[in-house]
Structure formats: C-alpha cells, structure tokens
Amino acid sequence: MTINHMVWVRFKQNINQSEINKHLSELQSLKQKIPEIIDFTLGENFTDRAHGISVILPDKEALQDYVIHPEHVDVATALKNDAEVMALDYEF
C-alpha cells in the first residue's frame, strides 16, 4: 500500500525568515534527490500554525529507505535544531 509521510514543522521564534526559507528550500530539494519519492508537497505557513509537508512513497520499505537516506538525514537533522517537528505515517 502507498504511504503518506506527513510532517508538521513549527519554527522556533528566534529563527529568522532567511533561515526558514533555507530550510524550506532544502526540504523541497529532497524530491529530486531521493528516488523513492512519488510525490512531495510543502505548504508554507500563512497562519501561526506549522508548515506542512507530505511525502508520498510506494510502500513501507520505501519509507524506511527514505528515513535513512543521507540527504534526508542531513536536512532533518538541521531542521530539528531550529524547529519542533512531528511526523505521521499512514497507508492508503
């Protein structure tokens, strides 16, 4: 079954817009760098809520490959330094 890996990102108050834009750009670049990704959407925050990311992957095995992929690890590690991050994975 197909997997939707959803992520909510709430940047810390001391993170400026330039740093936020850099994180968002790095997240968006994962679509071209990780072959398991079927679809990738990123919704920029227009309220005081979190940014949203949706990554569609073909199956649970692909999700495991995505999570440990070096590009994802680098982006996620940097992001966790500047934001609260929550993830949800479900099959559909």
C-alpha positions as CSV (number, residue, x, y, z in Angstrom):
1,M,0.0,0.0,0.0
2,T,1.1,3.6,-0.7
3,I,2.4,5.6,2.3
4,N,1.8,9.2,3.1
5,H,4.6,10.6,5.3
6,M,3.2,13.8,6.8
7,V,5.3,16.3,8.8
8,W,4.4,19.4,10.7
9,V,7.2,21.9,11.3
10,R,6.9,24.8,13.8
11,F,10.0,27.0,13.7
12,K,11.3,28.4,16.9
13,Q,10.6,32.1,17.5
14,N,14.3,33.1,17.2
15,I,14.6,31.7,13.7
16,N,14.5,34.4,11.0
17,Q,12.8,34.3,7.7
18,S,16.0,33.8,5.8
19,E,16.8,30.7,7.8
20,I,13.2,29.4,7.4
21,N,13.5,29.9,3.6
22,K,16.7,27.9,3.6
23,H,15.2,25.0,5.4
24,L,12.1,25.0,3.1
25,S,14.4,25.0,0.1
26,E,16.4,22.1,1.4
27,L,13.2,20.2,2.2
28,Q,11.9,20.9,-1.3
29,S,15.1,19.6,-2.9
30,L,14.6,16.1,-1.4
31,K,12.1,15.5,-4.2
32,Q,14.9,15.5,-6.8
33,K,17.4,13.7,-4.6
34,I,15.5,10.7,-3.2
35,P,14.3,8.3,-5.9
36,E,11.7,6.6,-3.7
37,I,9.5,9.7,-3.6
38,I,6.4,9.5,-5.8
39,D,5.1,13.0,-4.8
40,F,6.2,15.8,-2.5
41,T,4.3,18.8,-1.4
42,L,5.3,21.5,1.0
43,G,2.8,24.1,2.3
44,E,4.2,27.3,3.6
45,N,2.8,28.8,6.7
46,F,0.2,31.6,6.2
47,T,-1.1,31.4,9.8
48,D,0.6,31.0,13.1
49,R,0.4,27.2,12.7
50,A,3.1,24.8,11.5
51,H,4.3,24.3,8.0
52,G,3.2,21.1,6.4
53,I,5.0,18.5,4.3
54,S,3.5,15.5,2.5
55,V,5.8,12.8,1.0
56,I,4.1,10.0,-0.9
57,L,6.1,6.8,-1.1
58,P,5.2,3.4,-2.7
59,D,5.3,1.3,0.4
60,K,6.7,0.8,4.0
61,E,10.1,-0.4,2.7
62,A,10.5,2.8,0.7
63,L,9.6,4.8,3.8
64,Q,12.4,3.1,5.7
65,D,14.8,3.8,2.8
66,Y,13.7,7.5,2.8
67,V,14.1,7.9,6.6
68,I,17.8,6.7,6.5
69,H,18.7,8.3,3.1
70,P,21.7,10.6,3.8
71,E,20.1,13.6,2.1
72,H,17.0,13.2,4.3
73,V,19.1,12.7,7.5
74,D,21.1,15.9,6.8
75,V,18.0,18.0,6.1
76,A,16.0,16.6,9.1
77,T,18.9,17.0,11.5
78,A,19.4,20.6,10.6
79,L,15.7,21.2,10.8
80,K,15.3,19.7,14.2
81,N,17.9,22.3,15.5
82,D,15.6,25.1,14.5
83,A,12.1,23.7,14.8
84,E,9.7,21.4,16.5
85,V,8.9,18.5,14.2
86,M,6.1,16.0,14.3
87,A,5.5,13.2,11.8
88,L,2.7,10.8,10.9
89,D,2.8,7.9,8.5
90,Y,-0.3,6.2,7.1
91,E,-1.1,3.8,4.4
92,F,-3.8,4.5,1.8
